[in-house]
Amino acid sequence: MGSVAHYEPQERNGRNERVTFLTEKEKMAPKNCKMVLIIAVILFFIIAAAVAGFLIWFFTAKPTQLKASTSPTSTMVAPPPSDAVRAYSGQMVISNINYTNDLEDSSSLQFQDISGDLQDHLGNLFGQDKLLSKYYNRSSIIGYSEGSVVSYVWVQFDIPAADLDVLPQFTDNRVMGVLRSRRVQSRRFGQDLMVSSLTLSSTDPRLVRTPDDKSCFYALTANDKDQEFTSPGYPSPGYQSGTRCHWQIRASKGKVIALSFPIFNIEDDCMGDFVAIYNSLCPENRNAITQKCGNRPPSNPLQVISSGNVMLVSFVSDSTVQQPGFRALFRQVPPILACDQTLSGLSGNFTSPNYPSFYPPNLSCLYTIQVPQGMRIRMKFSMFRMKEPDTDQGSCKKDYVEIMSKRYCGERSVLQLASTTNVLQVKFYSDSSYTDKGFEASYSAFNPSNPCPGEFTCKAGNCVPSSLRCDGWNDCGDLSDEVGCQCDADQFSCKNGMCKPKYWVCDRVNDCGDGSDEMECSCDPDQWKCNNGVCISKSKLCDAVKDCSDGSDESSCDNSTGICTDFTFKCKNNKCVNCANAECDGKEDCEDGSDEENCNCGIRPYKHNRIVGGTDADIGEWPWQVSLHFQTNGHTCAASIISERWLVSASHCFSTSNPDNALPENWQTYSGMRDQQEMNSVQQRKIKRIITHKNYNSMNFDNDIALLELAAPLEFTNTIHSICLPDSSHTFPPGKPCWVTGWGALAEDGMLAQVLQKAQVKIINDTVCNEVTEGQVTSRMMCSGYLTGGVDACQGDSGGPLSCQEESGKWFLGGIVSWGEGCARKNKPGVYTRVTKLRQWIKEQTGI
């Protein structure tokens, strides 16, 4: 790999050509002595006046300023603004010369001569604009490629701090507006150059290299085999802050470049650290393929493809957090010349080009689906993602799928359609910038006279079981199964005609969609509403007495008194803060900062796409999940990681009629597991000690919690990490969405799941919880689930986590899977051990 140099105009006559010198005629003529004397006298009086002014200020104004600066009420003077840089990059296509290999060599005479002419041309054009000429710094040609001759250019303007008010005038249109002349007069190459097209757009100045900076700049040539490059310092000690690296990749004529990242671990802050990939040799936004950061799991690698035979990969790091970086593979492949397809079977599947990798830019495909006459076509997208930064997804003017004259773009969790004839055309289009994963779709033919035999037909044409009609849940995806319903006695009738369980009324969640289930839930003017919906007198708010059964009246109070209650967070200095969920929220609420200590928990090292519930979990999606195997019986219970040495589970897994269950040597723990048949990256540990709660009641599952001390500590990795333990004052309000995970039965009395399952549920208020369980819950229990049934924890998940994410992004252990009547039964939610009520016991046993 060699470095690529930038061309700079050579100095002539010992002077840089951009520096203006006075001519000999303009030089000052000798002055006579009289003139010198006059000037000296004038200077003397000027200096004397300046000294006098300084002394007056020093002894009068300055003491007042010093006093003001030391006053407790004075405000600090803001630091002066810094200079600004505006950079633009783009392409100039030269139509009247032929491309040669010399243009790939920055030291060749042809490269330098053409570059010099183009740079002079740009400088002259910008010099004619009154505004731009004042701040113009330089232009630089950084490379060439085929396509007539494509030159890649960047332009830099430097705006001093005193002139920052002109920044709004630096627009792409303003810069492009001065570049009207397309004939480049040659001073070096010997032939005028004709520019057939020119593009320039603003770019991040961090992506622009000065021509004489050759550090971390590589020119790579792709062939038919995989080649590799890595970020600096990969994998250890990792990249440093301030890193700026660029890789220019070229392939043979008629080929395109496939780039993949088997390892991609960049700080998850795309403002500071990122990898940007371009369908070009310059960092031009209009040719950006993607810009990414974060730690990607191996199940979701970053894979892109160019539309031409050049590519630029840029890496920027400005954060102080040091990560391993990335390992990249590249090779040349044939381009996708034709992507149209005709599908004629009764059912089938199709995807966007290159799926599940990113689709290429500059592509248009037409998929024609044809079924027998008299039939119709039902289509479903199981994956649909075509997003572009800072773009209105409503208009779909960039990348899109068009079906029956309607465009679709952005990200959609559900997209289902039905045709009106036996032929359906699906058009896929991608422009020159920002590609994405694309789509995966399936289709099937159906008889329009009986589209869903024995089932309900959704508006989009898909079918759902008739039992799901008017059950309060959007099973169709377009709500068509929930409109025009006659509500049952146990349902609430929404104003929009939908039916919802009465248990959902006044739970602070807009379940109806029109807010009608929350409209008549307010208290009297002199009352305050608890999180569980009960109204209390406002005089009882923040009186250090638990008036709401859920303690919400004492959870977020003014801290002026510093009174410690069961509902305030207690700092290490024994002072209390009345701030809801103060621990690990990213803000220091305690004077001693103890609320933000020990917060390296509740994070998922791998960056995942938006979660969609009720499906297989991804690798590393729930890194605190542990599978517990009993003797030779395989997966029996689950647990959660709370530190390198401690797990938390349910007592009922170990306190049984079989005394063998209480013996640590009969259990094995498997951390980092996703598939019960796959042991890669799984850490297996024996259990040293099992601590069940001394007050565990096997009759009603009260105090259903156990702690497991491991025989050897875990090593935290991308797939193994601890979940945060909530403080005893932490609240999980009704309606809050959480996630339940495990390998339990997929259906009641069904087989255990081989792959870890995930499902989204919501917290149910205590009053409803007690009602639907017929008074069987205690204060150390909580309910969660969708009361219509269908989503809940099943047998085999006992001891597993109920994971709840807070606004800080941290995940907390809200509950421990304890008991329930069957699996996902309607109006029978799952019951969980309430961790906040047992937080002190956990600390007493483990010190955590």
N, C-alpha and C positions, 0 to 999 in steps of 0.2 A: 504494500500500500504506500503510495507516495503522496506527498502534500501538493496541493495545487496553489500556485502563486497567483496573485492579482497583478494586473498591469498598472503601473503608475507612469504618468508623463515624465520623461527624463528632464533633468535640469539642463538648461542651456546657458552658456556664458557664465557658469558658476552660480546661477540664480534659479530658484524655483519659479516656474512660469506663472504661478498663481499669485506671486508677491509683486506688488506694484512699487517701482522705484521712481524717484524724481529724475527727470532728465538733466543733462548738464546745463541746459539753458534755465532750468527751474531752480538750480542751486542758488543759495543766497550769495549775493555779491558782497565784496569787502565793504565794511562801513568805516566812516571816519571817526576820529576820537570824540568829536562833539556829539555825534549820535550815540555813541557808547555811553558817554557821561549822562545824557538825558535819560536813557533807559535805566541806568544804575540808580538815579535819583528816584525815579518812579517805583522801581522794585523795592527800594528802602522803605518808602511810605506804605506800600502795600503790606510788607512784612510787619512793620510796626503796628499797623491797624489790626492785623490778625492776632498778634501777641496780646495786645490790649483786650481784644474781645475774648480771648481764651481765659485771661486772668479774671475778668468780670464774671464769666460763666462759672469758673472753678469755685469762686468764693461766695457766689449767690445762688445760682440755679442748681449747681451740683449737689450741695447738701440736701436740698429739698428732694431731689431725685433719689439720693441714697436713702433718705428716710422712707420715701415711698416704696423703694424696692425691698426694704427689710420689713415693711409692715405686713402683718399676717393676712390682711385683707387685700393686698395688692395682687394683681394678676401678672403672670409671667408673659413676657413679650414673645410672640410667636417667632420661630426661626425664619430667617429670610427665605423666600422661595428659591428653588434651585433652577438651574438652566434646564431647558427641555430639548429633546432631540426628536425630530420627525424623520422617519425613514420610509422610503417607497421602493418597491421592487417589482420587476416585471420582465417582459420580453420585447425584443425588437427583431422582427423577421426581415431579413435582407434577401431580396428576390433576384438580384442581378449578378450574383456570384455563386460559384459552386462550392459545396462543402468538401473539405479535405481533412485528412487526419492531423494535419499541422494545427488545426484549430482546437485540438484536444491537448495541445502542448503549450502551456502558458509562456514558455521560453522561446517559442518559435517566432520568427520575424513576422509571419503573416498574422499570428495572434496579436502581437504587440501593435502592428501597424493599424489593423482594423479597429482594435480596441481604442487606440489613441484617437482615431478619427471620430468614432462614436462618442467618446467621452467629451471631446472638444465640441462636438455638435450639441450635445445636451447642455454643456456649460454655457454655450452661446445663447441657446434658446431660453434658459432660465435667467440669463443675464438681461434679457429684454423685458422681464417682468419686474415692475418696481418693488413689489413686496418680496417675491421669491429671491430676487438677486441679492437682497440685503442679508438673507440668512443662508444662502446656498453655500454648502461646504464642499461637496465633491460628488462625482459620479464614478462608478466603477463597473467594468465588465468582468464578470466572474466565471464565464464559460460559454461554450457554444455546443449546439447539437444540430442534428439533421432536421430537414423539413424546410427546403431551401437552405438558408443558414439562420438558425435561431440563436440570437445572442441574449444572454441573461444579465440583467443590469440591476444595480440598486443606486439610489440617490439619497443623499443625506442633507438635512437642513438643521442648523443649530440656532436655537432661539434663546437669547440670554434672559435671565430672570426678570430684568426690567421690562421686557417686551412680551411677556406671556399673554397679554390681552389679544395678541394677534393669532393665537393658536386656533380659534374657531375658523379662521380664514384658510387654514391648511387642510383643504378637502381634496379628495381624489379628483374631483372635477376641475378644481383650480389648477392642480399640478398637470393634469392631462391637457388642460385647455391651452397651455403655452407650447405644446409639442405638435404644432400643426405642420411644420416643414418636414417633408419626408425625404428630401434629397440631402444627402450628407456629402459635403464637399471634402475631397480627400487632400490632405497635406502629406500623408505618409504612404498610404496603400497604392496610390497612383491611379486610382479609378474611383469616380464618385459612386456612392452606395445608395441604392434605392430601398427605403424602408416601406414594405408593403403593409405592415401592421405593427402597432405598438400598444402595449398595455403597461400601466403602472398602477399600483394600489398600495395603500398604507400597510406597513408591516411592523412587527415588534422590533424595536431597535436592537434588542438583545440577539436577534437572529442575523444581524448584519455584521459582517466581518470587515475589519480594515484590511486593505490589500496586502500590507506587509506583515500581517499576523498569520503565521503558518502553523500555529500550535493547534493540535487536535483537529486537523482538517485532512480528510482522506479522500483520494480518488480511487474508486473500486470498479473493477470490470467483472460483470456477471458472465457465467457460462452455464452449461447444462447441469452442473453439479452444485450441491449446496456449499456455500462458503459462509464464513462466520465473521462477525465483528461484535465487540462488546463495549459497554460504557467504561470510562476510565475507572480503574480500581476494582472492577468486577472480579469475583464476588466479594472479596475482602481486600482492603478495608471498606470498599464502597466508594462512591463518587463524593467529591468535595463540593462545598458551596462555591458559587462563582464559576462553575463549569460551563463552557461553551464549546460544543463539538458539532462538527458537520461531516456527513459522509455523502459524497456524490457518487451515485451508482449509474453505470452505463451498461447497456446490453447491446447485442448485435442488432443491426438493422432488421426490422420486421419482427422483432421479439419484444416482449414486455417483461417486467420484473415482478417476481413474487417474493414478498418479504414476510417473515414470520418471527415471532418472539417466543421461543420456548420458555424463557424466564423473563418476567417483566415485573420489577419491584421498584417503583419510583414513589417518592413521598406523595401522599394523596392530597396534593394541593396544586392544582393545575395553573394557578397564578404564579407560583414560584418555581415548581419543577414540572417539566413535561417533555415528551417526545413529540415532535411535529414531523409529519411525513408529507411530501409534496410530489405531485405529478409533474415535476419540473426540476431544474437545477438551481432555482432561486426560491426563497421563501415568500412566494406570492400567494395571497389569500385566495384568489380566484382559482388557484390550482392546488389548494390544500386537500389532501386525502383525509387526514384525521389528525387530531391532537389529543394525546392521552396521558394520564398519570395513574397512580395507584398500584396496588399489588394484585395482579390478575392470576386467578387459579388456572392450573393446567387444563381444566375442563373448558375454559373460555379464553384461549390464547388470542393475542392480537395478530391477525393475519390480513394483509392487504395486497392489492395488485395494482400495477400502474396501467395506463392505457397507451403509453408510449415506451420508448426504449431508454428513458432516463428517469431518475428518482433522486430526491434529496431527503436525507434524514437528519434532523437537527435535534440536539439535546441541550436543554437549558436547566441549570440548577441554581436557585437563589436561596433556598431554605437552609437552615442550620442543622436539620435532621439528616443524618447520614444513612442511606439505604444501599443495598447491594448493587442496584442498577439493573442492567438488562443484558441478555445474550440474544443476538439476532442472527437469522439465517436468510440468505438471499440466493436466488438463482434466476436464470432467464427461462421463460416458457413461451409457447405460441400464444398469440393474442386470441381473444374471443371475437372471431370475425362475424359469426352468425349465431344468434341466440333464439330465433323464432322457433316455436314448437307447435305441433298439432297433436292434440290428445283426443283419442277417439274411444277409449274403453268406457265401460259403465262406471268405473271409479279409477282414481289414480292420484298421484302426488306430483308436485313440481315446486321448484324453488327459484329464487333469484340466482343469477350467475355467481359461481364461486362459493355459494353458501356451504357451511356456516362461516366461512371467511367473509371479509368485507367484499362487496361487489365492486367492480372497477368503475372509474369515472367514464363519462362520455359514452353512454351505452343506451340503446333502445331495443327492447325485446317485445315481441307479441306472442302471447300464448293463446291459441285457439282451441277451445274445448267443444267437442261435438258429440252428442249422444243421439240415439234413434229418434225419429220423428214421433211427436206426441209426448216425449219425455221432457223433463226439466232438469236443471243442474243446481245442485246444492254445493256451496263452496265454503270452506272454513280455513282461516289462517291461524295456525298454531303458534306462529312467530311472525311478528310484524314490527320492524324498526327501521325507519328512514328519517333520522333526525339530523338537523344541521344547526350549529350554534348561531344564536342571535337571529333566528329566522322565524317568521310568522308561520306556524304550522297550519293555520286555518286556510291559507290561500293555496298551499301546495304548488308553489311556483318553481321549486327546486326539484328534488328527487320525489317521485311519486309512483303510485300504482293507480291506473285508471280502469274502472269497471262500469259499464253501462253509463258512460258519459259523466261519471263522478270520480273525482280524484281523492286518493287517500294517502296520507303521509304521517310523519311523526312516529309515535310509539303507541301501539294498541294491544291491550291484553286480550280483547275479544273482537273479532271481525268475522261475521258470518253473513253470507248473501245467498240469494236464490235468483235464478234467471227467469225470464218470462218466455223464453223460447228454448229450443233444443241446442242452440249455439250460444256460447259465451266467450267473449274476447277479453283478455287481461293484458293491458299494456303496462310495461315497466320502463321507467325512464330515469337515468341519472345524468346530471350535468357535470361540469368540469371540476367542481369543488365538493369536498366533504362527502365521503361515502360512509356506509354503515353495514350492518349485518344483512339487511334485506328482509326476506320473508321465506316462510315454509308453508305451503298450502296443500290442501287435499280437496277432492271433489267427488261427488257421487250423483248418479242419475236417480230421479224419483218420478212417480206417476202423479201428476198434479190433481187427479181426481181423488186420490187417497194418499196424500204425501207422507203421513205418519201413522201407519196402521197401529191402532191400540194406544197411541200416544198423542200428546198435544203438539200442534203445529205452531211454531213461533212465526212471527212476522217475517223474519229473515229466512224462513224455510227450514230451519233445523228443528229437530224433534227432542222433546223432553218427556219423561214419564208424566202421565196424567195426574199422579199423586202430588206433583210439585206445583200444579196450577193453584194460584191464589194462596200460597203458603207463606207469603211475605218475603220470599227470596227471589232475586233476579236470576233465574235459572236459564232463561233464553239469552240473556246478554243484552237484549233491547227492551226489557221490562214487559214484553207483550204477554207473558204468562201471568202478569200481576195487574192488568187493567180490566175494568168491567167486571169486577168480582162482587159476589154476595158474601159479605163477611160473616164468619161464624160467631157464636156467642163469646168465644174466648179471644176474639180479634178486635182490633181497633180499626174503625173505618176512616181512612185518610180523606181529606177534602178532594184529592185528585182521583179518588176511586179505588185506590189500592188498599189492601188489608195487611195489617201488621199485628203481631201478638200484643195483647194488652200489657204484657210485662215490659214492652219496650217504650211505653208512654212515659214521658217525663224522666227519661234517663240521660238527658242532655245530649242526645244523639239524634240528628235529623234523619230518622229511618224512613219516613214517608217521602222525603225528597222535597216536599213543599213546606216542611216545618210544622204541619198541623198537629203532629203528635207531641210537640213541645210548646204549643201556643198557650194552653191554659194551665201552666205549671208554675206560675209566679206566686210569690207570697204577698201578704198584705204590705203596705208601705212601711209599717213599723216592724216588719219581720225580716229575717235573713234565712236563705234557703241552704240547707245542708246538701252535701254531695249526694246523699241518698234520697233527696227530695223532700225531707221533713222540714217544716218551717219552725223557726224558733224566734224568740224576741231578740231584736237587735241589741238590747241591753246585755244579753248573755254572750255576745260575741267577744272573744279574746279576754275572757274573765278568768282564765286558768282553770276553768271547770269544763269537763267534757259534757256538753249538752246535746250535741249530735252523736248518734251512736257510732258514726264513723270518725269522729274527732275532727271533722273538717272545720268546725268553728274555731279551733285553736291551732290550725296548721299553718296559717299565713298571717301572722299578726305583727304589729309594730313592735320592734325589739327595744323600745325605749326603757322598759322596765327590766328586761333581762331575766324574767321569771322562767324557770325551767319547769316544763310539764312533760307529760308523755307524748306531747305533740310538737315539741320543739327539738331542734338538733343541738346536742350538747357538745361543745368544743372541748379540746384537751385542757384548756385553762379553766374548765368548769363553768364558763359562761355559755349562755344559750342564745341561739338565733331563731327567730320565728319566721323562717323562710322555708317555704314548701320545697321538699326534696333537695335540700342544700348540698348533700354529699355528691362529689364528683360531677358537678354541673358546669365545670369550667370557670366558675367565679368564686373568689375567696370571700365567703360570707363571715367566717370566723376571723377575729383579729389575729389569731396565731396561724391562720391558714390550714388548720387541721381538717377542715371539711374537704380539702382537696388532696389529702395525703392518701397513699395506698390506692391510687386510682388507675393503676395499670391493669385494668380489667374491663370486661364488657365491650371489647373491641373485636372486630373480625378482620384479621390481617389481610385476607383476600378481599378484593373489591368485587361485589356482585351486582348483577342487574337488579332492577326493581323486583321485589318478591311477589310471586303470585301463589296464593295458598292452595293447599290440598294436593300437592305434587311431591315428586321426589326432591329431596334436599340436594343442593350442590355441594361440591367438595369444599370443606372449610366454612360452610355457611353458618354452622352452629358449632364452633370449635370447643365449647364447654360440654358438649354432649358425650356421655360415657355409656358404653354397653357393659352390663354386668352378667357374666356367665357363671352359672352354678354347676359345679362338678362337670359332668359330661352332657348336661341338658341344653347347652348353648345359651342363647340370650334369654334371660329370665326377668331382669329388672333393669332400670336405668339410673343414672346419677348425673350430677353436674359438678364440674371442676370449680372450686373456689380458691385454690392455691396449688402450688406445685406438689404439695403433700396431702391435701385434703379434698375429699369429695363429699357432697351432701346428697342423701337419698331419702327413702321412706322406711320407717320402722317396720311396716308390715311385710317388707321383703325378707326380714331377718328374724322377726319375732313370730314364729309360726308353730304349729303343732309338731313340726319336724325339728328336733334340736340341731340337726346338721346345718340348718340355715344360719344359725348364730355363730358358726365356726369360721373365722377369717380364711383358714386354709382351703376351704371349699369354694372360694370365689376367685375369679380372675376379672380384672378390669381391662377394657379396651378403649383407649382414648384416641381421638383422631379418626375414628371409623365412620365410614359412610355405608359401605356394602358389607354385609355379614360374611360374604365369601371372598372379600378382598382385604389383604393385610398390609398392602403397601402404605408406608408412612404411619402405620398404627403403632402406638406404644402400649405394650402389655405390662401390667404390673400386678403383683400380688397384694393382698390386703394384710396389713400388720395388725389393725385393731378396728373393731366395729363398736360404735357407741350408739345405742338406741336411747331414746328419751325415757327416763325413769317413769314418767307419767303417761306413757303410751297406753291407750285403751283399745284393745283389739276388738271390742264390741262396736264402738262408734268411730274408730279411727282418729280419736282426738290425740293431739301431739304426735302426729304421724311423721316423724323426722328421725333420720339417722345420719351419723357422721362416719366416714370411712377414712382411716389413716393408711396411706400407701406405704408399702415396704421400702420403696425407693422413689425419689422425687421424679416428677414428670419434667421433660424438657419442652418448654413452650416453643411452638413452631407456627407456621402459617395455618395449620389445621388443628392445633391444640392450644387453647387459651382459657383463662378463667372468666367467669361471669361475675359481675359486681353483686355484692350483697347489699340489700337496701337497709338503711338505718331504720330503727324502730319507729321513727316519726314519718317515714316515707309513705306517701299515699298513692294508691292505684285507683283512680276514680272510676265509677260506673261508666261503661261505654268505651273505656280505653282499649284499643286494639293490642293484643299480645299474640304470641305464637306458641303452640304446643308441638313438640317434636318427639319422635320415637320410632321404634321398630315394632310397635304393637300390632294387633290384628287389624287388617284393613277393613274388616266388617265384623259384626258380632258373631262369635264362634267361628271366625274365619282363620286363615293361615296368617302367621307372622309375616311382616314385610321383610324382604331381603335388603332393600335400600331404605335408608333413613327417610321418614315421612315428615312433612311439615303442614300445618294448617293454621290459619288465622282465626282467632276467637276474640271475644270481647268480655271485659269484666262485667259481671252482673251485680247490681246493688244488693246489699245484705238482706233487705226486706224480701225481695223477690227470691233470693237464694234460699232463705229460710222457708218461704212459702212452697216453692216447687219441690223441696226435699222433705216437706212435711215436718219441719222443725227439727231435723236431724243434725244441723250444722251448729258448731260452737264458734266462739270468737276467734279460734285458731284455724278456722277454715274459711275458704272463699270459693265462689262459683265463677266459672268462666265457660263460655260456649255460645253458640248461636241457638237460641231456644227453639228454633224450628227443627233442630236436629240436623244430622248429616255431616257435621264437622265437629269432632271432639277427639279426646284421647281415648285409646282403646286398651284392652288388656295387654299386658306385656310392657306398657309404658310406665308402670308404677315406679315412682322415685325420680322420674325425669323432670325436666324444667318446664315451667311456664315463663317464657322469656318476654320481657317488656322493654321497649326502647324509649328513652327519654329524649327531650329536645336537644340535649348535649350530644346525642348520638350514642351514648353509652347504653349497654344492655344490662338490665337488672333482673335478678331472680325473684319474680313476683310470687310464684307458688311452686309447690312440688306435687306432681300427680299423685293423688291419694286414692279416691274411690269415686264411683258413679254407678248408676243403674244401667247396666248394659253399655252399648257403644253407640254414641250419637243418636240416642233416642229423642224424639220430639218432646220438648218441655222438660227434659231431664239432662241438665248441663253437667259437666264434670266438676268434681269437688277437689280442691287443692289445699294443701297445707299452707297457711298464711305465714310466709317467712318473716314478715316484720314482727309478728308476735313472739317469734322464737329467736330473734336476732341476738339477744343478750345471752341466751343459752349457747348459741354457736360460739360466741366470743369466749365464754367461760371454758368451753371444752377445747378450743383450738387456739385461742389467742388472736384470731383473725377478726 
